[in-house]
Amino acid sequence: MQQLDRFVRLIREARVDIEWWSQFGQEWNGTSMMWHAGKWRPEVVVTSDASGRWECGAWWESEWFQLQWQGLGESATYGITAKELLPIVVATASWGKMLQGRAVLARCDNMAVVAIVNLGSSREEAMHLRRCLAFLEAKWAIQLRAEHVWGENNEVADAISRNRTDVMFGLHPQMKRRPEVVDKEILKVVVRERQAGRQGSILEEVVEMLFRKGIAPSTDRMYGVARRRYLGFCEKYGRPPLPVFEKGLCQFLAGEGLKHNSIKVYLVAVRQLQVEEGMTDPRLGAMAKLRQVVRGVQRLRAEQGKGQRHKKPMTVEVLDVLRLSWSVVPGGADARMLWAAATLAFFGFMRSGELTVPSTGGFKPDIHLTWQDVAKDCVAAPTMRKVRLKASKTDQVRQGCTLVVGHTGDKLCPVVAVLGFMAVCRYYRSGKPLTQAGFVVELKSALEQRRDTQDTVSELERPRQRQQRESVMQ
């Protein structure tokens, strides 16, 4: 991390490692062993093995134990690597006091387990067991290493893992008559807590996924731009970005020169940043000074002649101007498509995003309007059109709705406009669907031709606004 004052989201594995150190700090006696330099010589050799279906076990000198998978719950679903690692962890936990301060060699016939023990790392399934083993090594000051042994030379441990005690006693008569009973608390930590931790991590991932799904992707992109600008401001003036304070937000608005219509988005993005980091909601609405600063920004821009420009509404007169450009004057299929889109948007109270696509390559039939979503009541002489909207800005869960557009019987009739377009073509002249930016460009061109450049629809954005919005998205 190059910037030490930046916030970085820790992955689950990193948080588990921090929890490991927190727990070990409570157990540590403050003394650390300094091992002799030179060639490492084992004082104790522990040999282990595991079978895929029956059980696992380990032994050293006359001590031995075995665990049957059937009584270990989730451990029965382990992969073979985790099953081979489990007896080494249980052996270290059970015989830890006897092995304290000694160099221990763990012999195993699984090369992956040997690498995990020696490297100190593993994939997710076996990493919990490796953390438990590291904790036991640190707690009992055990210097543990692993060595691979071929299966034919691991007969005693193999007999234990397959419950063939007669073979075990035949190979090693000094073995105790009864196996050591593994403490249930050890199994609780090694097996059951792993299961709970895995369920907890899954729940945590599900919560994180649902939290991010609560915001639309386009909104999240806008928040990302606002967050980066806020973090850049904090870095420039050497201020901690979180937790959020009213004084810092006021200085952010004053120093960045934000427009009044952008302030709300930026403040909500900063609030989202704090909530996302697990901190309490800053409750921006309760900050009286911040509210007054926002009003001050609005009044100052109005005095400078830079106040918010109000868009004029779409009226029948404006729609008639578009008709003269797209319907009366011959313009081919493109003009008929634009006229059909304009009349549907006007009489169906539709947003431009419900009729168009964000980009030529961004068409999605499960979201955007298709010809299958436009139906008529009669083939010969239709009197109305039913338009099925599968998704919209105000319908985040995509329940969908059906709009009914009737036959008006005049020159602005949307049913006639759609029929006129369907009789010619169903696509733009390039063969691609109509984009929102393309619709705005055509709309401005038509209004300019009729000397009406100032009339803009409340739901159809100006090209300049569209370009600014695209830059924010990027």
C-alpha positions in Angstrom: 0.0 0.0 0.0 1.7 3.2 -1.2 -0.6 5.7 0.7 -0.6 4.9 4.4 -3.7 7.1 5.0 -5.9 5.2 2.5 -8.5 2.7 3.6 -8.1 -0.8 2.3 -10.8 -3.5 2.6 -9.3 -6.6 4.2 -10.1 -9.9 2.8 -11.6 -12.6 5.1 -8.3 -14.5 5.3 -6.5 -11.3 6.5 -9.1 -10.8 9.2 -8.8 -14.4 10.4 -5.0 -13.9 10.6 -5.5 -10.8 12.8 -7.9 -12.8 15.0 -5.1 -15.5 15.3 -2.6 -13.0 16.6 -5.2 -11.6 19.0 -5.9 -15.0 20.5 -2.2 -16.0 20.6 -1.4 -12.7 22.4 -3.6 -13.8 25.2 -1.8 -17.2 25.5 1.8 -16.1 25.0 4.0 -15.9 28.1 6.3 -13.3 26.7 9.2 -15.7 26.1 10.4 -16.7 22.7 12.8 -19.6 22.1 16.0 -18.9 20.1 16.8 -22.2 18.3 20.4 -23.2 17.8 21.8 -22.3 14.4 23.1 -25.2 12.3 21.7 -28.5 11.0 18.2 -29.2 12.3 17.9 -32.6 14.1 14.6 -34.0 15.1 14.1 -35.2 18.7 10.7 -36.7 18.1 9.2 -38.4 15.0 5.4 -38.5 14.7 4.0 -40.5 11.8 0.4 -40.1 10.6 -1.9 -41.4 7.9 -5.6 -41.1 6.8 -7.9 -43.2 4.8 -10.5 -41.8 2.6 -13.5 -43.6 4.0 -12.7 -45.0 7.5 -10.5 -42.9 9.8 -7.2 -41.2 10.5 -4.5 -41.7 13.1 -1.0 -41.0 14.3 1.7 -42.5 16.5 5.1 -41.9 18.1 7.0 -44.2 20.4 4.3 -46.1 22.2 1.5 -43.4 21.9 -1.1 -43.6 19.3 -4.7 -42.5 18.5 -7.3 -42.9 15.8 -10.4 -40.9 14.8 -13.3 -42.2 12.8 -14.7 -39.8 10.2 -18.3 -40.8 11.0 -18.0 -39.1 14.4 -16.3 -35.9 13.1 -19.2 -34.3 11.2 -18.1 -32.0 8.4 -14.5 -33.4 8.4 -15.9 -36.4 6.6 -16.4 -34.1 3.6 -12.8 -32.9 3.6 -10.6 -33.5 0.6 -7.8 -36.0 1.1 -5.2 -33.3 1.7 -7.2 -31.9 4.7 -7.8 -35.4 6.0 -4.1 -36.1 5.9 -3.3 -32.9 7.7 -5.9 -33.4 10.5 -4.1 -36.1 12.4 -0.9 -34.0 12.5 -2.9 -31.1 14.1 -4.6 -33.4 16.6 -1.3 -35.1 17.5 0.3 -31.8 18.1 -2.6 -30.7 20.3 -2.9 -33.9 22.2 0.9 -34.4 22.9 1.8 -30.7 23.0 3.0 -30.7 26.6 5.2 -33.7 26.0 6.6 -32.1 22.8 7.1 -28.7 24.3 10.4 -27.1 23.4 11.4 -29.9 21.1 12.2 -30.4 17.4 9.5 -32.6 15.9 9.5 -34.3 12.6 6.0 -35.1 11.1 6.2 -38.0 8.6 3.4 -38.2 6.1 2.8 -40.0 2.8 1.1 -37.0 1.2 3.4 -34.5 -0.5 0.9 -31.7 -0.4 0.6 -32.0 3.4 4.4 -31.9 3.7 4.4 -28.7 1.6 1.6 -27.1 3.7 3.5 -27.9 7.0 6.8 -26.6 5.8 5.6 -23.5 3.9 3.0 -22.5 6.5 0.2 -21.8 4.0 -2.6 -23.7 2.2 -5.8 -23.3 0.3 -9.0 -22.4 2.0 -10.1 -25.9 3.0 -6.9 -26.8 4.8 -5.9 -23.3 5.9 -7.9 -23.4 9.1 -6.1 -26.6 10.1 -2.8 -24.9 9.3 -3.6 -21.9 11.5 -4.5 -24.3 14.3 -1.1 -26.1 13.8 0.8 -22.8 13.8 -1.0 -21.7 17.0 0.0 -25.0 18.7 3.6 -24.7 17.5 3.8 -21.2 19.0 2.0 -22.1 22.2 4.3 -25.0 23.0 7.4 -23.7 21.4 7.6 -26.7 19.1 9.9 -26.6 16.1 7.9 -28.6 13.6 8.9 -29.8 10.1 7.4 -32.4 7.8 9.0 -35.1 5.7 7.5 -37.3 3.0 7.5 -41.1 3.5 6.4 -43.5 0.8 3.3 -45.5 1.5 5.0 -48.9 1.7 7.2 -47.5 4.5 4.2 -46.1 6.4 2.7 -49.4 7.4 2.0 -48.7 11.1 0.2 -45.5 10.5 -1.7 -47.0 7.6 -2.9 -49.9 9.8 -4.1 -47.4 12.4 -6.0 -45.4 9.8 -7.7 -48.6 8.6 -8.5 -49.9 12.1 -6.2 -52.9 11.6 -4.8 -53.1 15.1 -3.6 -56.6 14.7 -1.2 -55.5 12.0 -0.2 -52.5 14.0 0.7 -54.6 17.1 2.5 -57.1 14.9 4.7 -54.4 13.4 5.2 -52.5 16.6 4.7 -54.6 19.7 5.7 -51.8 22.1 2.5 -49.9 21.3 0.1 -49.3 24.1 -2.9 -51.7 24.2 -5.4 -48.9 24.1 -5.3 -45.8 22.0 -5.2 -42.4 23.6 -8.6 -40.8 23.9 -8.6 -37.4 22.1 -10.0 -34.6 24.2 -13.4 -33.4 22.9 -12.3 -29.8 23.3 -9.5 -30.4 20.8 -12.0 -31.7 18.3 -14.3 -28.8 19.0 -11.6 -26.3 18.1 -10.1 -28.2 15.2 -13.3 -29.5 13.5 -16.4 -27.8 14.9 -15.1 -24.3 15.1 -13.9 -24.7 11.5 -17.4 -25.6 10.5 -18.8 -22.6 12.4 -16.1 -20.3 10.9 -16.9 -21.6 7.4 -20.6 -20.9 7.9 -19.8 -17.5 9.4 -17.5 -16.6 6.4 -20.2 -17.8 4.0 -22.8 -15.7 5.7 -20.4 -12.7 5.7 -19.9 -13.1 2.0 -23.6 -13.3 1.4 -24.2 -10.2 3.5 -21.5 -8.4 1.5 -23.0 -9.5 -1.8 -26.5 -8.4 -0.7 -25.1 -5.0 0.5 -23.6 -4.3 -2.9 -26.7 -5.6 -4.7 -28.7 -2.9 -2.8 -27.3 -0.3 -5.1 -27.7 -0.2 -8.9 -24.4 -0.6 -10.9 -24.8 2.9 -12.4 -25.3 4.5 -9.0 -22.3 2.6 -7.6 -20.2 4.0 -10.4 -21.3 7.5 -9.6 -20.6 6.9 -6.0 -17.1 5.7 -6.9 -16.3 8.9 -8.6 -17.5 10.9 -5.6 -15.6 8.7 -3.2 -12.3 9.1 -5.1 -12.7 12.9 -5.1 -13.4 12.9 -1.4 -10.4 10.7 -0.6 -8.3 12.9 -2.8 -9.4 16.0 -0.9 -8.6 14.3 2.4 -5.2 13.3 1.2 -4.4 16.8 -0.1 -5.2 18.4 3.2 -3.9 15.6 5.4 -7.2 14.8 7.0 -8.5 11.3 8.0 -11.4 10.5 5.7 -13.2 8.4 8.3 -15.1 8.7 10.5 -17.0 11.5 8.8 -17.3 14.8 10.7 -19.5 17.8 9.9 -16.6 20.2 9.9 -14.7 18.1 7.4 -17.7 17.8 5.1 -18.3 21.5 5.1 -14.7 22.1 4.1 -15.0 19.5 1.4 -17.9 21.3 -0.2 -16.2 24.7 0.1 -12.9 23.5 -1.2 -14.1 21.4 -4.2 -16.5 24.0 -5.7 -19.2 21.4 -6.3 -22.4 22.3 -8.1 -25.6 22.3 -6.0 -27.2 19.5 -8.0 -24.1 17.3 -7.5 -23.7 17.9 -3.7 -26.3 15.4 -2.7 -24.7 12.6 -4.7 -21.3 13.4 -3.2 -22.6 13.5 0.4 -24.5 10.2 0.0 -21.4 8.6 -1.5 -19.4 9.7 1.5 -22.0 8.3 3.8 -22.0 5.1 1.9 -18.3 4.8 2.3 -18.5 5.0 6.1 -21.4 2.5 6.3 -19.5 0.2 4.0 -16.5 0.2 6.4 -18.8 -1.0 9.2 -19.0 2.4 11.0 -22.2 4.1 12.3 -24.4 6.1 10.0 -23.2 9.7 10.1 -26.8 11.0 9.8 -26.1 13.8 7.4 -29.6 15.2 7.8 -29.0 16.0 11.4 -26.0 18.2 10.6 -27.4 21.7 10.8 -24.3 23.6 9.7 -23.9 21.3 6.7 -27.5 21.9 5.6 -26.9 25.7 5.7 -23.6 25.4 3.8 -25.5 23.5 1.1 -28.1 26.3 0.9 -25.3 28.8 0.8 -23.7 27.1 -2.2 -27.1 27.2 -4.0 -27.6 30.9 -3.3 -24.1 31.8 -4.3 -24.3 30.1 -7.7 -27.7 31.8 -8.3 -26.2 35.2 -7.6 -23.4 34.4 -10.0 -25.9 33.5 -12.7 -24.9 29.8 -12.5 -28.0 28.5 -10.8 -29.7 25.3 -11.8 -31.3 25.6 -15.2 -34.8 24.4 -15.3 -35.8 22.2 -18.2 -38.9 23.1 -20.0 -41.6 20.4 -20.1 -42.5 18.5 -23.2 -45.7 19.9 -24.6 -48.0 19.2 -27.5 -46.4 22.1 -29.4 -42.9 20.7 -29.0 -44.2 17.3 -30.1 -45.7 18.9 -33.2 -42.3 20.5 -34.0 -40.8 17.0 -33.9 -43.5 15.7 -36.1 -42.7 18.3 -38.8 -39.1 17.1 -38.8 -39.6 13.3 -38.5 -43.0 12.5 -39.8 -44.1 15.1 -42.4 -40.8 15.5 -44.1 -39.6 12.3 -45.8 -36.7 10.9 -43.8 -36.9 7.2 -44.3 -36.9 4.5 -41.6 -34.8 6.5 -39.2 -37.2 9.4 -39.0 -40.1 7.1 -38.5 -38.4 5.3 -35.7 -37.5 8.6 -33.9 -41.1 9.7 -34.3 -42.5 6.5 -32.9 -40.1 6.7 -30.0 -41.1 10.3 -29.3 -44.9 9.6 -29.3 -44.5 6.5 -27.1 -42.5 8.5 -24.6 -45.0 11.3 -24.6 -48.2 9.4 -24.3 -46.8 6.6 -22.2 -45.0 8.9 -19.7 -41.8 6.9 -20.4 -38.2 7.8 -19.6 -35.7 7.9 -22.4 -33.8 5.0 -20.8 -36.9 2.8 -21.2 -37.0 3.2 -25.0 -33.3 3.3 -25.7 -30.1 1.4 -24.8 -27.0 2.9 -23.1 -24.7 1.9 -25.9 -24.8 0.0 -29.2 -23.2 -3.0 -27.6 -25.2 -2.8 -24.4 -28.5 -4.2 -25.6 -29.9 -6.9 -23.3 -33.2 -8.5 -24.3 -34.1 -9.4 -20.7 -34.0 -5.7 -19.8 -34.6 -3.5 -22.8 -37.6 -3.1 -25.0 -38.1 -5.5 -27.9 -40.8 -6.0 -30.5 -42.2 -8.9 -28.5 -43.0 -6.3 -25.8 -45.2 -4.3 -28.1 -48.7 -5.7 -28.7 -51.8 -4.5 -30.4 -55.5 -5.3 -29.8 -56.4 -5.8 -33.5 -54.3 -6.7 -36.5 -56.5 -4.9 -39.1 -57.4 -1.7 -37.3 -55.6 -1.5 -33.9 -57.0 1.0 -31.4 -54.3 0.7 -28.8 -50.8 -0.5 -28.1 -49.6 -2.4 -25.0 -46.0 -1.9 -24.1 -44.4 -4.2 -21.6 -41.6 -2.6 -19.6 -39.3 -5.3 -18.0 -37.2 -2.9 -16.1 -36.9 0.8 -15.4 -35.1 3.3 -13.1 -37.9 3.2 -10.5 -38.3 -0.6 -10.8 -35.0 -2.0 -9.3 -36.4 -5.4 -8.6 -37.7 -5.7 -12.2 -41.3 -6.6 -11.5 -42.2 -4.9 -14.8 -45.4 -3.1 -15.8 -47.6 -2.8 -18.8 -48.4 0.6 -20.4 -51.5 1.1 -22.5 -51.3 3.7 -25.3 -54.5 4.4 -27.1 -55.4 5.6 -30.6 -55.8 9.4 -30.5 -57.2 9.9 -34.0 -55.1 13.0 -34.7 -51.8 13.8 -36.3 -49.9 12.9 -33.0 -51.3 9.4 -32.6 -48.7 7.0 -31.2 -50.4 3.9 -32.6 -50.2 5.3 -36.1 -46.6 6.3 -35.5 -45.6 2.8 -34.4 -47.4 1.2 -37.3 -45.7 3.5 -39.7 -42.3 2.5 -38.4 -43.0 -1.2 -38.3 -44.1 -1.1 -41.9 -40.6 0.1 -42.9 -38.0 -1.3 -40.6 -37.3 -2.3 -37.0 -33.8 -0.9 -36.6 -31.7 2.1 -37.1 -30.0 2.5 -40.5 -26.8 1.0 -39.0 -28.7 -2.1 -38.1 -28.2 -1.4 -34.4 -30.7 -0.3 -31.7 -31.3 3.3 -30.8 -29.0 4.6 -28.1 -29.9 7.2 -25.6 -27.1 9.5 -26.8 -28.1 9.1 -30.4 -31.7 9.9 -29.6 -30.6 13.1 -27.8 -28.5 14.2 -30.8 -31.4 13.6 -33.2 -33.7 15.5 -30.9 -31.5 18.5 -30.7 -31.0 18.5 -34.4 -34.7 18.5 -35.0 -35.3 21.3 -32.6 -32.5 23.4 -34.1 -34.0 23.0 -37.5 -37.2 24.5 -36.2 -35.4 27.2 -34.3 -36.4 25.8 -31.0 -33.0 25.0 -29.5 -34.0 25.9 -26.0 -36.9 23.5 -25.6 -35.7 20.3 -24.0 -37.7 17.5 -22.6 -37.5 16.8 -18.9 -36.8 13.2 -19.5 -34.7 13.6 -22.7 -31.3 14.9 -21.7 -29.2 17.5 -23.5 -26.1 16.2 -25.3 -23.8 18.2 -23.0 -25.5 16.7 -19.9 -25.2 13.3 -21.5 -21.4 13.8 -22.1 -20.9 14.9 -18.5 -22.8 11.9 -17.2 -20.8 9.5 -19.4 -17.5 11.0 -18.1 -18.8 10.5 -14.5 -19.7 6.9 -15.3 -16.2 6.3 -16.7 
